[in-house]
Amino acid sequence: MTPDQTVKLINLLTTKRNEQNLSVNEVARRAGVDTGTVWRIEQGMIAKPRVESLIAIAKVLGIKPMELFTTVGWLTADDLPDIDTYLHTKYADLPKPVVENAQRYIDSLRTPPAQHSRGCHHAGTIADPCPQRTNHCPQCPCAPQEY
């Protein structure tokens, strides 16, 4: 793990543990991991914690595997599914136009408002869905599907 990933892991574990009012000893007991190991992981003293230990601790704290794996760098953005794959997997019954609208909306969040076409009602504002159906540019999250 990089130093940045170590800091993110420390923050994730301590935040989740504190939210649940659990002591290091209690997390260790529930996870079946040595108390010293849990403490050293939370202190950033173990550069490469054992996978089994981290998964057991995360399970006790209610941390989903995907969140844990991305936090410690076991998965990168390139390893994650694209939004189409994710939505079709998680919500198999979504119609294709709904998935396409979701993709356009997500893309619009990545487009700075200043880049919207001149005259677009989102130009110069934070792009968010709206009921207005005029003066759209293709980047608008509420643009008609013809774009």
N, C-alpha and C positions, 0 to 999 in steps of 0.2 A: 504494500500500500504506500502511496505517496503521503507526505506530511499533511497535505490538504485533505486527503481521504481519511486519514487518521483523525483529524479534527472533526470532520463530518460524522464519523462513526461515534466518536466520544459524545458529541452533541446529541446525536440520535438516541444512543443508549441511555444517557443520563436524563434526557428530557422525558423519554417514555417511562423510565423507572420512576422518576419523580411524579409524573402525572398519575401513576398508579400507587403512589405512596409506598413503594417497596424498598427495602434495604438491599444492599449488595448481597448480604447473607441470604436473604429470602430468594432473590433472583437465582443465586448460585444453587440453593437447595432445590428449587423447582426445576431448574435446568439440568441438574445432575452434573454440575461443573464445579470444580474447586473454587472456593470463595476468593482465594488469592488470584486466581486466573481472571475472574470477573473484575476484581478490583484493578488489576494491572491493565486489562483491556480498557477499562474506563479511564485510566490515567494515561493511556497512550504509551505504555511501557512495553507492549508486545507489538513489534513491527509487523509480524505476520501471524495473526491469531489462527488457530486451527479452525477449519471450516465447520467441523462438527460442533465445536464450542460456540461459535458465533450463531449458527442456526438454532441451537438449543436455547441460547439466551434470547435471540430474536423471537422465538416462538413464545416464550414466557411473557415477553413484553408486547406481544401482539403486532410485531413488525412483519410485514409481508415479505416473502423471499425476494421479490423483485426490487423492493425498496432497499433491502439489505445489500443485495448483489450490486446494484448501481452505486450505492454509497461507498462501498469498499473497492469498486472498480473491477469486480468480476464480470460485470456486464457493462458495455459502453452503449452510447446512443446508436451506434451502428448495429449492435446486437439486438436492439429492440425492434418489434414489428412496426411497420408503418400503420397509419391510422386506419386505412381500409382493412387491412388484415386484422387489426385489433377489434374493430367494430363488428366485422363479420364473424369473428370467433366468439366474442363476448355476447353479442346480440344477433344471433343467426337469422332472426326473422325481420331484420331491418330492410326495408326496400332500398334498392340501389340509389334512387334519387336522394334519400335521406342521408346516406353515407356520403354522397357527393356534396351535399349541402354542408355537412359537418366538415369535410375536408376544405371546402372553400372558406368556411368561417374560421377554421384554424389558420389557414394561410393568411387570411385578412388580419389576424392578430399579429402576425409577423411583419406585416406591411406598415411602416410608420404612416400615421395619418397625413403627414405632409406630402406623401407620394400619391395620394388619391388624386384623381383627375380634377382639374379646376372646374368649379361649379357643382361638384359632387357635395351632397349635404354632409358627408363625413370629412371633407377636406378641412384640415386644421383641428379636428377633434379626435378623441379616442374612438376607434372603430368599434362599434358594438351593434348588435341587431336592433333594428327599429321597424316599426310598421309602415314607415314612409315608403312609397313605391315610385318615387320620381327622382330624377337627378342622381342616378347611380353611375358609378364607374365599376369596372370589373372587379376591383379589389374590395368593394363593399360586401360585408357579410350578408346584407339584406338585398343584394342585387338579384333581379329576376334570373331564372335559370338559363335564359337565352345566352348569357355571356359565356 
